[in-house]
Amino acid sequence: MHDLGVSFGTLRGRVKAVDGAEFSLEPGQVLGLAGESACGKTTCALSIVKLLPSNANIDRGAIVFDGEDLVKKPEEQMKKLRWKDISIIFQGAMNALNPVATVERQIAEAIVVHEEISRSDAVGRARELLRLVEIEPQRCQNYPHELSGGMKQRVMIAMSLACYPRLVIADEPTTALDVMIQAQVLNLLRRLQKELNLSLILISHDLSILAQNCDRIAIMYAGQVVEDAPTRDLVEHPAHPYTVELLRAIPELPGEKRRLNSIPGNPPDLLNPPEGCRFQERCPWREECCDISPEAPVLREIVSGQYVACHLPRS
């Protein structure tokens, strides 16, 4: 993804939800996208598969997959690409599944639409996929309301793998699940990613989840990527003040009880984003050079593989 810009039309004007986002993903790699709510994570994900709502528009940039720019692809070509090459696990399985169709049928329909295959063969593959995500065979004919939240999320994972895609986007795949089920779903997703050699984009506001499951993490703030680094480097040596504050906000179970850290202030209004650094109003490292610079800091490599958009990055 290069210099992606996405805006939403509203009654007050166009909101620049994503404004120059950049990141890349290697085959078989797991990339985490993190940041506060409304920072642009889901908008980036939906832009990749071009499933943005009707009031959204991709204003600029490129999304290159297999050497082709997806931004320039017409809808008819994108329909062939979705699920077949790129699939998405939507946030909230309860709302993503059809309540009046069995889970087996829903997965089979996705296969029939995208491949030349008989319905009976599609049903057979659907059952294999459900077994792969550890759903018992007798549950294949169940409707979504007959399954637990964790089981519905497993069904969504099975559906995302229906046509053997190379890239899977998981948008908050464990939302509303309890901690134990959350861990099971994440372990399953990671196991399948390794077994099938998938490229995976894992979106979460929880940095601790991404730190345990991702090869790289990109931190987004106010529609931009402010840091992108290998997971270990980002966790042990964060270079952007926003990343540092996010890591400090993760609760620690051992040790004495303490008040949770938070980042004072609010993200900027993306109807009229400020000039220069968008984090400066909340930044604990802010200095005079940050105030006088009218230019936004550019994402640049400060050490091998670690990219930061900050006037005063930590080295």
Secondary structure by P-SEA (a helix, b strand, c coil): ccbbbbbbbcccccccccccccccccccbbbbbbbcccccaaaaaaaaaccccccccccbbbbbccccccccccaaaaaaaccccbbbbcccccccccccccaaaaaaaaaaacccccaaaaaaaaaaaaaaacccccccccccccccaaaaaaaaaaaaacccccbbbbccccccccaaaaaaaaaaaaaaaaaaccbbbbbcccaaaaaacccbbbbbccccccccccaaaaaaccccaaaaaaaaaccccccccccbbbbccccccccccccccccccccccccccccccccccccccccccbbbbcccccc
